[in-house]
Amino acid sequence: ETDLDLSALASGDTVVVTEYIKVDGVNYRVYAQVTYSGAQTEPIIRFYAKLLITTGGRSNDYKITIKQTAGTLRSFPYSFLLELMGTI
């Protein structure tokens, strides 16, 4: 899972957060896209793990981008947790 912190957003700032999935093993397609503007009352966004059965569930088959489209340039802290599960 991934956590993205938007607490740096202020009045006049806008960001677009996009999730992509590589559905055919080659090309990414937009899975979800949300625009956030101004200060956020709940600034933490959590993206839960997606199991990608069609392409083998490789970690590079999923990505998240954040693009600031207005306002003062900000930094957005994030954390990424990769959990590998298998038999021992």
Backbone bond lengths (Angstrom), bond angles and torsions (degrees), N, CA, C in turn:
res aa  C-N    CA-C-N  psi(-1)  N-CA   C-N-CA  omega(-1)  CA-C   N-CA-C  phi
1 E - - - 1.443 - - 1.518 109.15 -
2 T 1.313 115.41 160.47 1.458 122.47 -178.09 1.513 108.65 -131.01
3 D 1.330 115.98 138.72 1.457 121.93 173.94 1.520 108.25 -116.02
4 L 1.324 116.94 135.64 1.452 123.79 179.01 1.519 108.04 -123.01
5 D 1.337 116.78 129.89 1.462 122.55 -175.31 1.530 109.46 -102.95
6 L 1.323 117.25 112.50 1.464 122.42 179.07 1.522 112.73 -101.53
7 S 1.334 118.09 19.15 1.464 120.66 -176.34 1.528 112.84 -66.92
8 A 1.330 119.22 -14.80 1.465 121.91 178.14 1.524 112.68 -77.71
9 L 1.339 117.55 -14.09 1.463 119.80 -179.43 1.524 110.85 -62.93
10 A 1.345 115.46 138.16 1.463 121.65 178.56 1.527 108.35 -131.50
11 S 1.300 116.14 175.84 1.453 121.55 179.30 1.531 110.01 -54.14
12 G 1.315 116.58 131.71 1.460 121.45 -179.19 1.516 114.56 93.18
13 D 1.334 117.25 -11.62 1.472 121.73 179.05 1.529 109.74 -89.84
14 T 1.326 115.93 142.35 1.459 121.77 174.57 1.524 108.81 -140.42
15 V 1.328 116.18 135.44 1.467 121.68 174.61 1.520 109.13 -130.21
16 V 1.329 115.09 152.41 1.455 121.60 174.87 1.528 106.87 -117.52
17 V 1.328 116.69 122.38 1.463 122.69 179.23 1.531 107.23 -106.68
18 T 1.334 115.55 125.44 1.457 120.59 -175.81 1.521 110.20 -126.42
19 E 1.339 116.10 134.54 1.464 122.61 172.38 1.529 107.85 -104.58
20 Y 1.331 115.36 137.61 1.454 121.54 178.93 1.522 110.08 -125.19
21 I 1.327 116.00 147.99 1.456 121.82 172.94 1.518 107.66 -129.76
22 K 1.327 115.88 135.80 1.463 121.98 176.99 1.524 107.39 -87.58
23 V 1.324 116.45 93.66 1.461 121.15 -171.52 1.517 114.71 -78.35
24 D 1.330 117.82 -25.19 1.463 120.04 -177.94 1.527 112.39 -112.84
25 G 1.327 116.45 11.99 1.459 120.20 -179.91 1.518 114.02 83.21
26 V 1.334 117.55 -6.16 1.464 121.57 -177.76 1.521 112.26 -129.04
27 N 1.311 117.78 -50.57 1.461 123.15 -171.91 1.530 111.73 -106.60
28 Y 1.344 115.40 132.81 1.458 120.22 175.43 1.521 110.09 -81.25
29 R 1.329 115.90 143.72 1.461 122.99 174.99 1.530 107.63 -125.87
30 V 1.322 116.47 146.86 1.463 120.89 178.66 1.519 109.01 -67.67
31 Y 1.332 115.47 126.43 1.464 122.40 177.32 1.531 109.35 -94.72
32 A 1.340 116.13 -43.73 1.464 121.76 179.97 1.523 108.55 -156.85
33 Q 1.333 116.00 148.26 1.460 120.46 178.54 1.522 108.36 -145.70
34 V 1.356 115.50 129.95 1.460 121.17 -178.77 1.525 108.76 -134.16
35 T 1.336 116.34 139.05 1.459 122.59 176.64 1.522 108.86 -103.88
36 Y 1.341 116.53 133.54 1.459 123.10 177.96 1.524 108.08 -119.22
37 S 1.332 117.01 133.58 1.458 122.00 -179.97 1.517 110.23 -128.97
38 G 1.338 115.87 139.42 1.454 121.36 176.16 1.509 113.33 69.97
39 A 1.340 114.29 -176.26 1.466 120.75 -179.81 1.527 109.67 -63.16
40 Q 1.323 115.92 140.40 1.463 122.32 -177.24 1.525 110.27 -104.80
41 T 1.337 117.16 130.89 1.471 120.10 177.24 1.526 110.94 -74.49
42 E 1.333 117.16 -27.32 1.466 122.79 174.99 1.528 106.84 -125.75
43 P 1.347 117.71 85.77 1.460 121.59 -167.67 1.530 116.77 -80.84
44 I 1.316 118.86 -9.72 1.463 119.86 -177.92 1.523 109.63 -93.09
45 I 1.332 115.63 126.12 1.459 121.47 175.71 1.523 106.69 -108.30
46 R 1.313 117.00 129.77 1.462 121.52 177.87 1.522 109.19 -112.72
47 F 1.312 115.37 126.93 1.457 122.30 176.59 1.516 107.06 -107.28
48 Y 1.303 116.67 119.30 1.456 120.75 -178.27 1.521 110.67 -84.86
49 A 1.301 116.18 152.11 1.465 122.48 -178.19 1.518 110.32 -57.49
50 K 1.309 114.73 141.73 1.459 121.72 176.28 1.527 107.23 -113.34
51 L 1.319 117.88 128.48 1.458 121.80 176.16 1.522 107.54 -88.34
52 L 1.322 116.28 116.28 1.455 121.74 -174.25 1.522 109.72 -102.37
53 I 1.309 115.97 80.24 1.456 121.42 -176.16 1.520 112.16 -64.99
54 T 1.328 118.52 -36.10 1.464 121.16 -174.27 1.522 113.23 -64.61
55 T 1.337 117.32 -25.96 1.464 119.82 -179.37 1.517 111.89 -120.76
56 G 1.300 117.40 19.53 1.457 120.44 175.80 1.515 115.06 88.86
57 G 1.338 118.56 0.43 1.457 120.87 176.90 1.512 114.32 70.55
58 R 1.311 118.40 24.16 1.464 120.47 178.84 1.523 109.74 -69.16
59 S 1.347 117.48 145.08 1.458 121.58 -176.01 1.522 112.80 -64.47
60 N 1.327 119.06 -22.78 1.461 119.99 -179.53 1.528 112.17 -84.92
61 D 1.311 118.86 7.08 1.456 122.33 178.60 1.526 111.66 -92.72
62 Y 1.315 118.21 5.55 1.455 123.68 -178.07 1.506 108.00 -141.49
63 K 1.344 117.46 134.93 1.466 119.59 176.09 1.515 110.31 -148.08
64 I 1.327 114.22 158.53 1.459 122.85 178.79 1.525 106.93 -127.66
65 T 1.337 116.55 136.20 1.462 120.06 174.55 1.521 109.04 -125.27
66 I 1.327 115.55 153.55 1.459 121.79 172.40 1.521 106.46 -128.88
67 K 1.326 116.29 129.27 1.460 122.09 -178.33 1.517 108.30 -127.95
68 Q 1.330 116.02 120.75 1.453 119.55 178.07 1.527 108.49 -84.94
69 T 1.324 116.42 125.43 1.463 121.29 -175.02 1.519 113.65 -110.17
70 A 1.334 118.54 -9.10 1.460 121.47 178.57 1.524 109.74 -159.07
71 G 1.341 115.62 154.92 1.462 121.25 173.92 1.508 114.15 94.11
72 T 1.320 114.34 -170.03 1.455 122.89 179.51 1.519 109.65 -74.68
73 L 1.327 116.76 135.13 1.465 121.31 -179.51 1.525 110.21 -58.88
74 R 1.315 116.76 128.53 1.472 123.43 -176.44 1.520 110.58 -123.35
75 S 1.323 115.32 161.86 1.469 122.70 171.12 1.523 107.36 -105.25
76 F 1.334 115.98 143.98 1.456 120.92 -177.90 1.517 109.35 -127.52
77 P 1.347 117.45 100.98 1.464 120.44 178.44 1.530 111.05 -62.37
78 Y 1.332 115.01 150.46 1.457 120.37 178.64 1.512 108.90 -148.86
79 S 1.321 115.10 161.67 1.463 121.15 172.60 1.518 107.65 -132.64
80 F 1.304 115.44 149.87 1.456 121.02 -177.62 1.517 107.60 -134.35
81 L 1.317 116.17 128.45 1.454 122.01 178.85 1.514 108.62 -119.97
82 L 1.319 116.43 119.96 1.448 121.80 177.39 1.516 107.46 -109.27
83 E 1.306 115.83 120.08 1.470 121.00 -179.42 1.519 108.36 -110.82
84 L 1.320 115.81 118.01 1.450 121.36 177.74 1.515 108.20 -98.98
85 M 1.306 115.22 126.67 1.462 119.39 -178.17 1.527 108.52 -119.11
86 G 1.285 115.59 138.54 1.453 120.33 179.21 1.516 110.67 -168.70
87 T 1.289 116.01 -176.54 1.469 119.98 179.30 1.511 109.80 -95.33
88 I 1.309 115.48 149.77 1.470 121.41 178.51 1.497 109.04 -111.29
